[in-house]
Amino acid sequence: MAGLRYLEDAVTLTYDPDKCTGCQLCTMVCPHGVFAMEGNRAKLVDRGACMECGACQLNCAFDAIKVESGTGCAAAIFASWFNGGEVTCGPSDGTGADAGCGGSKGTCC
C-alpha cells in the first residue's frame, strides 16, 4: 500500500495543535504516518494519507484530533470488498447511512 493516496478534499481529519500536549500517541497509532513530532507537539505532515481509521482520535485524550471514522473513500473501498460490488458512496450496511465521501452520494474515488 505504499504511496496510496486519498482525495485531499474528502478527508475529514482536522487537527488543533493548540490542544496537543505532545503525548505522541497519534504518531504511534497512525498506520500511514499522517502525524510526526516537531518539537513538543505533533504536526500534521500528510493529511492526504489519512485513511480515516480513527485510531488517532480514539487515542487523543485532549480532543486535538477529529476524524469521521468510517467515512471517505476508505469505507467505500472496504464495503465493496466485503459486499463484492462496486466502490460507491451510497448506503452499504442496510441502515441507510452513507458509506463514504463525506456523506455525498454517487461514485467514490
OpenMM code with the backbone's topology and positions (N, CA, C; nanometers):
from openmm import Vec3, app, unit

residues = "MET ALA GLY LEU ARG TYR LEU GLU ASP ALA VAL THR LEU THR TYR ASP PRO ASP LYS CYS THR GLY CYS GLN LEU CYS THR MET VAL CYS PRO HIS GLY VAL PHE ALA MET GLU GLY ASN ARG ALA LYS LEU VAL ASP ARG GLY ALA CYS MET GLU CYS GLY ALA CYS GLN LEU ASN CYS ALA PHE ASP ALA ILE LYS VAL GLU SER GLY THR GLY CYS ALA ALA ALA ILE PHE ALA SER TRP PHE ASN GLY GLY GLU VAL THR CYS GLY PRO SER ASP GLY THR GLY ALA ASP ALA GLY CYS GLY GLY SER LYS GLY THR CYS CYS".split()
positions = [
    Vec3(0.0806, -0.1192, 0.0000),
    Vec3(0.0000, 0.0000, 0.0000),
    Vec3(0.0851, 0.1259, 0.0000),
    Vec3(0.2131, 0.1128, -0.0152),
    Vec3(0.2999, 0.2301, -0.0171),
    Vec3(0.2573, 0.3243, -0.1287),
    Vec3(0.2520, 0.4515, -0.0957),
    Vec3(0.2156, 0.5523, -0.1937),
    Vec3(0.0664, 0.5689, -0.2148),
    Vec3(-0.0158, 0.4952, -0.1424),
    Vec3(-0.1607, 0.5066, -0.1562),
    Vec3(-0.2044, 0.6445, -0.1110),
    Vec3(-0.2834, 0.7120, -0.1933),
    Vec3(-0.3300, 0.8461, -0.1623),
    Vec3(-0.4820, 0.8494, -0.1625),
    Vec3(-0.5370, 0.9403, -0.0889),
    Vec3(-0.6804, 0.9613, -0.0823),
    Vec3(-0.7097, 1.0999, -0.1372),
    Vec3(-0.8337, 1.1295, -0.1551),
    Vec3(-0.8729, 1.2610, -0.2056),
    Vec3(-0.8526, 1.3651, -0.0954),
    Vec3(-0.7613, 1.4560, -0.1168),
    Vec3(-0.7254, 1.5546, -0.0144),
    Vec3(-0.8473, 1.6278, 0.0413),
    Vec3(-0.9380, 1.6692, -0.0448),
    Vec3(-1.0527, 1.7467, 0.0000),
    Vec3(-1.1628, 1.6617, 0.0627),
    Vec3(-1.1537, 1.5302, 0.0509),
    Vec3(-1.2559, 1.4433, 0.1068),
    Vec3(-1.2204, 1.3927, 0.2468),
    Vec3(-1.0958, 1.4075, 0.2870),
    Vec3(-1.0514, 1.3603, 0.4177),
    Vec3(-1.1151, 1.4466, 0.5266),
    Vec3(-1.1747, 1.3826, 0.6262),
    Vec3(-1.2444, 1.4559, 0.7319),
    Vec3(-1.1546, 1.4924, 0.8489),
    Vec3(-1.0290, 1.4552, 0.8451),
    Vec3(-0.9350, 1.4788, 0.9546),
    Vec3(-0.9106, 1.6269, 0.9792),
    Vec3(-0.9264, 1.6677, 1.1059),
    Vec3(-0.8880, 1.8022, 1.1480),
    Vec3(-0.8008, 1.7890, 1.2718),
    Vec3(-0.7106, 1.8823, 1.2884),
    Vec3(-0.6155, 1.8780, 1.3987),
    Vec3(-0.5977, 2.0183, 1.4556),
    Vec3(-0.6057, 2.0290, 1.5876),
    Vec3(-0.5866, 2.1563, 1.6560),
    Vec3(-0.4573, 2.1481, 1.7369),
    Vec3(-0.3465, 2.1999, 1.6838),
    Vec3(-0.2183, 2.1884, 1.7528),
    Vec3(-0.2155, 2.2585, 1.8888),
    Vec3(-0.3043, 2.3548, 1.9106),
    Vec3(-0.3088, 2.4239, 2.0396),
    Vec3(-0.3559, 2.3328, 2.1525),
    Vec3(-0.4272, 2.2254, 2.1189),
    Vec3(-0.4744, 2.1305, 2.2197),
    Vec3(-0.3760, 2.0147, 2.2413),
    Vec3(-0.2759, 2.0054, 2.1567),
    Vec3(-0.1790, 1.8958, 2.1648),
    Vec3(-0.0886, 1.9138, 2.2869),
    Vec3(-0.0662, 1.8038, 2.3610),
    Vec3(0.0219, 1.8073, 2.4778),
    Vec3(0.1544, 1.7355, 2.4514),
    Vec3(0.1699, 1.6804, 2.3310),
    Vec3(0.2939, 1.6135, 2.2960),
    Vec3(0.3051, 1.4702, 2.3453),
    Vec3(0.1944, 1.4045, 2.3689),
    Vec3(0.1975, 1.2667, 2.4211),
    Vec3(0.2492, 1.1654, 2.3186),
    Vec3(0.2474, 1.1999, 2.1921),
    Vec3(0.2988, 1.1190, 2.0810),
    Vec3(0.2121, 0.9999, 2.0412),
    Vec3(0.0985, 0.9795, 2.1053),
    Vec3(0.0153, 0.8632, 2.0729),
    Vec3(-0.0320, 0.8635, 1.9284),
    Vec3(-0.0673, 0.9799, 1.8748),
    Vec3(-0.1141, 0.9853, 1.7357),
    Vec3(-0.0055, 0.9375, 1.6399),
    Vec3(0.1185, 0.9722, 1.6690),
    Vec3(0.2290, 0.9297, 1.5817),
    Vec3(0.2536, 0.7799, 1.5920),
    Vec3(0.2203, 0.7224, 1.7054),
    Vec3(0.2425, 0.5782, 1.7260),
    Vec3(0.1326, 0.4919, 1.6657),
    Vec3(0.0088, 0.5411, 1.6670),
    Vec3(-0.1031, 0.4568, 1.6234),
    Vec3(-0.1418, 0.4751, 1.4773),
    Vec3(-0.0977, 0.5820, 1.4145),
    Vec3(-0.1358, 0.6074, 1.2755),
    Vec3(-0.0614, 0.5122, 1.1819),
    Vec3(-0.1347, 0.4308, 1.1059),
    Vec3(-0.0692, 0.3349, 1.0172),
    Vec3(-0.0065, 0.3965, 0.8928),
    Vec3(-0.0353, 0.5232, 0.8637),
    Vec3(0.0161, 0.5858, 0.7425),
    Vec3(0.1067, 0.7059, 0.7671),
    Vec3(0.1487, 0.7283, 0.8899),
    Vec3(0.2417, 0.8365, 0.9193),
    Vec3(0.1874, 0.9755, 0.8913),
    Vec3(0.0607, 0.9956, 0.9214),
    Vec3(-0.0024, 1.1254, 0.8976),
    Vec3(0.0525, 1.2314, 0.9939),
    Vec3(0.0924, 1.1878, 1.1134),
    Vec3(0.1460, 1.2789, 1.2149),
    Vec3(0.2929, 1.2489, 1.2408),
    Vec3(0.3676, 1.3526, 1.2780),
    Vec3(0.5065, 1.3386, 1.3203),
    Vec3(0.5304, 1.4393, 1.4317),
    Vec3(0.6242, 1.4105, 1.5166),
    Vec3(0.6565, 1.5041, 1.6236),
    Vec3(0.7473, 1.6138, 1.5706),
    Vec3(0.7168, 1.7353, 1.6091),
    Vec3(0.8003, 1.8507, 1.5772),
    Vec3(0.8117, 1.9310, 1.7062),
    Vec3(0.9266, 1.9212, 1.7678),
    Vec3(0.9422, 1.9839, 1.8984),
    Vec3(0.8607, 1.9075, 2.0007),
    Vec3(0.7789, 1.9796, 2.0756),
    Vec3(0.6983, 1.9185, 2.1816),
    Vec3(0.5545, 1.8893, 2.1407),
    Vec3(0.5242, 1.9021, 2.0110),
    Vec3(0.3871, 1.8798, 1.9641),
    Vec3(0.3867, 1.7961, 1.8376),
    Vec3(0.2736, 1.7330, 1.8155),
    Vec3(0.2555, 1.6599, 1.6903),
    Vec3(0.2299, 1.7599, 1.5789),
    Vec3(0.2685, 1.7214, 1.4599),
    Vec3(0.2435, 1.8038, 1.3425),
    Vec3(0.1726, 1.7176, 1.2392),
    Vec3(0.0724, 1.7722, 1.1751),
    Vec3(0.0014, 1.7041, 1.0670),
    Vec3(0.0887, 1.7163, 0.9428),
    Vec3(0.1527, 1.6038, 0.9022),
    Vec3(0.2501, 1.6110, 0.7932),
    Vec3(0.2001, 1.5545, 0.6603),
    Vec3(0.0957, 1.4719, 0.6625),
    Vec3(0.0476, 1.4126, 0.5369),
    Vec3(-0.1009, 1.3813, 0.5457),
    Vec3(-0.1821, 1.4849, 0.5450),
    Vec3(-0.3283, 1.4711, 0.5594),
    Vec3(-0.3879, 1.3788, 0.4530),
    Vec3(-0.3365, 1.3836, 0.3310),
    Vec3(-0.3892, 1.3029, 0.2217),
    Vec3(-0.3629, 1.1543, 0.2363),
    Vec3(-0.2759, 1.1160, 0.3290),
    Vec3(-0.2501, 0.9739, 0.3540),
    Vec3(-0.3476, 0.9153, 0.4560),
    Vec3(-0.4291, 1.0003, 0.5169),
    Vec3(-0.5241, 0.9549, 0.6188),
    Vec3(-0.6287, 0.8632, 0.5571),
    Vec3(-0.6455, 0.7452, 0.6167),
    Vec3(-0.7467, 0.6514, 0.5691),
    Vec3(-0.8707, 0.6534, 0.6588),
    Vec3(-0.8751, 0.7489, 0.7488),
    Vec3(-0.9897, 0.7727, 0.8360),
    Vec3(-1.0252, 0.6524, 0.9223),
    Vec3(-0.9231, 0.5844, 0.9732),
    Vec3(-0.9476, 0.4690, 1.0603),
    Vec3(-0.9932, 0.5126, 1.1992),
    Vec3(-0.9557, 0.6332, 1.2415),
    Vec3(-0.9989, 0.6867, 1.3701),
    Vec3(-0.9073, 0.6564, 1.4867),
    Vec3(-0.7975, 0.5849, 1.4637),
    Vec3(-0.7072, 0.5482, 1.5731),
    Vec3(-0.6496, 0.6712, 1.6430),
    Vec3(-0.6158, 0.7730, 1.5667),
    Vec3(-0.5571, 0.8940, 1.6263),
    Vec3(-0.6565, 0.9623, 1.7195),
    Vec3(-0.7797, 0.9776, 1.6752),
    Vec3(-0.8812, 1.0436, 1.7575),
    Vec3(-0.9108, 0.9618, 1.8828),
    Vec3(-0.9216, 0.8317, 1.8675),
    Vec3(-0.9506, 0.7459, 1.9825),
    Vec3(-0.8413, 0.7518, 2.0881),
    Vec3(-0.7191, 0.7769, 2.0471),
    Vec3(-0.6071, 0.7796, 2.1400),
    Vec3(-0.5695, 0.9194, 2.1879),
    Vec3(-0.6334, 1.0220, 2.1348),
    Vec3(-0.6044, 1.1585, 2.1769),
    Vec3(-0.6981, 1.1974, 2.2913),
    Vec3(-0.6438, 1.1993, 2.4114),
    Vec3(-0.7239, 1.2312, 2.5296),
    Vec3(-0.7491, 1.3811, 2.5447),
    Vec3(-0.6939, 1.4604, 2.4538),
    Vec3(-0.7009, 1.6056, 2.4680),
    Vec3(-0.7876, 1.6711, 2.3608),
    Vec3(-0.8581, 1.5894, 2.2827),
    Vec3(-0.9544, 1.6387, 2.1844),
    Vec3(-0.8897, 1.7261, 2.0766),
    Vec3(-0.7630, 1.6987, 2.0447),
    Vec3(-0.6923, 1.7769, 1.9427),
    Vec3(-0.7206, 1.7255, 1.8022),
    Vec3(-0.7699, 1.6020, 1.7929),
    Vec3(-0.7889, 1.5394, 1.6622),
    Vec3(-0.9342, 1.4985, 1.6444),
    Vec3(-0.9878, 1.5316, 1.5294),
    Vec3(-1.1238, 1.4922, 1.4921),
    Vec3(-1.1177, 1.4245, 1.3558),
    Vec3(-1.1865, 1.3137, 1.3421),
    Vec3(-1.1966, 1.2454, 1.2134),
    Vec3(-1.3254, 1.1637, 1.2153),
    Vec3(-1.3964, 1.1645, 1.1054),
    Vec3(-1.5172, 1.0844, 1.0944),
    Vec3(-1.4759, 0.9447, 1.0515),
    Vec3(-1.4482, 0.8633, 1.1506),
    Vec3(-1.4033, 0.7275, 1.1249),
    Vec3(-1.5083, 0.6509, 1.0455),
    Vec3(-1.4617, 0.5817, 0.9420),
    Vec3(-1.5522, 0.5032, 0.8597),
    Vec3(-1.6151, 0.5815, 0.7466),
    Vec3(-1.5699, 0.7045, 0.7246),
    Vec3(-1.6213, 0.7818, 0.6123),
    Vec3(-1.5152, 0.7893, 0.5050),
    Vec3(-1.5462, 0.8542, 0.3987),
    Vec3(-1.4481, 0.8741, 0.2929),
    Vec3(-1.4268, 0.7510, 0.2091),
    Vec3(-1.3286, 0.7580, 0.1255),
    Vec3(-1.3029, 0.6514, 0.0298),
    Vec3(-1.2645, 0.5206, 0.0959),
    Vec3(-1.1971, 0.5261, 0.2108),
    Vec3(-1.1564, 0.4024, 0.2771),
    Vec3(-1.2773, 0.3159, 0.3087),
    Vec3(-1.3816, 0.3746, 0.3640),
    Vec3(-1.5005, 0.2977, 0.3986),
    Vec3(-1.5694, 0.2437, 0.2740),
    Vec3(-1.5738, 0.3226, 0.1692),
    Vec3(-1.6370, 0.2782, 0.0452),
    Vec3(-1.5606, 0.1614, -0.0161),
    Vec3(-1.4293, 0.1671, -0.0121),
    Vec3(-1.3484, 0.0580, -0.0664),
    Vec3(-1.3664, -0.0686, 0.0164),
    Vec3(-1.3604, -0.0560, 0.1490),
    Vec3(-1.3784, -0.1727, 0.2342),
    Vec3(-1.5164, -0.2345, 0.2146),
    Vec3(-1.6183, -0.1513, 0.2059),
    Vec3(-1.7541, -0.2026, 0.1852),
    Vec3(-1.7633, -0.2786, 0.0538),
    Vec3(-1.6968, -0.2305, -0.0510),
    Vec3(-1.7014, -0.3001, -0.1800),
    Vec3(-1.6317, -0.4350, -0.1713),
    Vec3(-1.5255, -0.4439, -0.0930),
    Vec3(-1.4562, -0.5725, -0.0764),
    Vec3(-1.5464, -0.6741, -0.0086),
    Vec3(-1.6142, -0.6311, 0.0987),
    Vec3(-1.6986, -0.7228, 0.1749),
    Vec3(-1.8282, -0.7569, 0.1027),
    Vec3(-1.8795, -0.6620, 0.0268),
    Vec3(-2.0062, -0.6841, -0.0429),
    Vec3(-1.9879, -0.7352, -0.1853),
    Vec3(-1.8639, -0.7350, -0.2343),
    Vec3(-1.8359, -0.7842, -0.3686),
    Vec3(-1.8921, -0.6963, -0.4787),
    Vec3(-1.9077, -0.5688, -0.4520),
    Vec3(-1.9658, -0.4792, -0.5527),
    Vec3(-1.8720, -0.3677, -0.5908),
    Vec3(-1.9286, -0.2674, -0.6560),
    Vec3(-1.8523, -0.1505, -0.6977),
    Vec3(-1.8244, -0.0592, -0.5788),
    Vec3(-1.7243, 0.0249, -0.5939),
    Vec3(-1.6941, 0.1245, -0.4925),
    Vec3(-1.7915, 0.2397, -0.5123),
    Vec3(-1.8830, 0.2570, -0.4161),
    Vec3(-1.9801, 0.3657, -0.4212),
    Vec3(-1.9932, 0.4285, -0.2841),
    Vec3(-2.0523, 0.5442, -0.2815),
    Vec3(-2.0724, 0.6144, -0.1550),
    Vec3(-2.2141, 0.5996, -0.1030),
    Vec3(-2.2918, 0.5202, -0.1659),
    Vec3(-2.4298, 0.5021, -0.1226),
    Vec3(-2.4393, 0.4120, -0.0018),
    Vec3(-2.5599, 0.3879, 0.0472),
    Vec3(-2.5791, 0.3015, 0.1631),
    Vec3(-2.5219, 0.1631, 0.1359),
    Vec3(-2.4469, 0.1102, 0.2340),
    Vec3(-2.3859, -0.0210, 0.2142),
    Vec3(-2.4147, -0.1171, 0.3279),
    Vec3(-2.4701, -0.0665, 0.4366),
    Vec3(-2.4858, -0.1529, 0.5533),
    Vec3(-2.6318, -0.1835, 0.5866),
    Vec3(-2.7221, -0.1444, 0.4996),
    Vec3(-2.8630, -0.1723, 0.5229),
    Vec3(-2.9310, -0.0733, 0.6156),
    Vec3(-2.8567, 0.0202, 0.6729),
    Vec3(-2.9160, 0.1161, 0.7656),
    Vec3(-2.9566, 0.2449, 0.6962),
    Vec3(-2.9107, 0.2613, 0.5722),
    Vec3(-2.9377, 0.3846, 0.5009),
    Vec3(-2.8310, 0.4897, 0.5225),
    Vec3(-2.7310, 0.4572, 0.6047),
    Vec3(-2.6215, 0.5517, 0.6276),
    Vec3(-2.5264, 0.5496, 0.5095),
    Vec3(-2.4700, 0.6642, 0.4789),
    Vec3(-2.3749, 0.6703, 0.3687),
    Vec3(-2.2466, 0.5982, 0.4052),
    Vec3(-2.1853, 0.5339, 0.3057),
    Vec3(-2.0625, 0.4593, 0.3278),
    Vec3(-1.9392, 0.5457, 0.3151),
    Vec3(-1.9494, 0.6624, 0.2593),
    Vec3(-1.8268, 0.7399, 0.2478),
    Vec3(-1.8379, 0.8684, 0.1713),
    Vec3(-1.7238, 0.9229, 0.1387),
    Vec3(-1.7086, 1.0504, 0.0671),
    Vec3(-1.7780, 1.1641, 0.1396),
    Vec3(-1.7666, 1.1632, 0.2702),
    Vec3(-1.8195, 1.2743, 0.3477),
    Vec3(-1.9707, 1.2866, 0.3413),
    Vec3(-2.0396, 1.1780, 0.3088),
    Vec3(-2.1839, 1.1796, 0.3077),
    Vec3(-2.2451, 1.2077, 0.1729),
    Vec3(-2.1646, 1.2281, 0.0707),
    Vec3(-2.2202, 1.2526, -0.0618),
    Vec3(-2.2604, 1.1220, -0.1270),
    Vec3(-2.3485, 1.1273, -0.2217),
    Vec3(-2.3946, 1.0092, -0.2928),
    Vec3(-2.3215, 0.9960, -0.4247),
    Vec3(-2.3178, 0.8767, -0.4777),
    Vec3(-2.2601, 0.8571, -0.6095),
    Vec3(-2.1293, 0.7820, -0.6065),
    Vec3(-2.0639, 0.7748, -0.7204),
    Vec3(-1.9399, 0.7016, -0.7309),
    Vec3(-1.8306, 0.7716, -0.6510),
    Vec3(-1.7535, 0.6918, -0.5832),
    Vec3(-1.6482, 0.7452, -0.4962),
    Vec3(-1.5114, 0.7147, -0.5555),
    Vec3(-1.4144, 0.7940, -0.5172),
    Vec3(-1.2736, 0.7733, -0.5523),
    Vec3(-1.2533, 0.7783, -0.7003),
] * unit.nanometer
topology = app.Topology()
chain = topology.addChain("A")
for resn in residues:
    res = topology.addResidue(resn, chain)
    for name in ("N", "CA", "C"):
        topology.addAtom(name, app.Element.getBySymbol(name[0]), res)
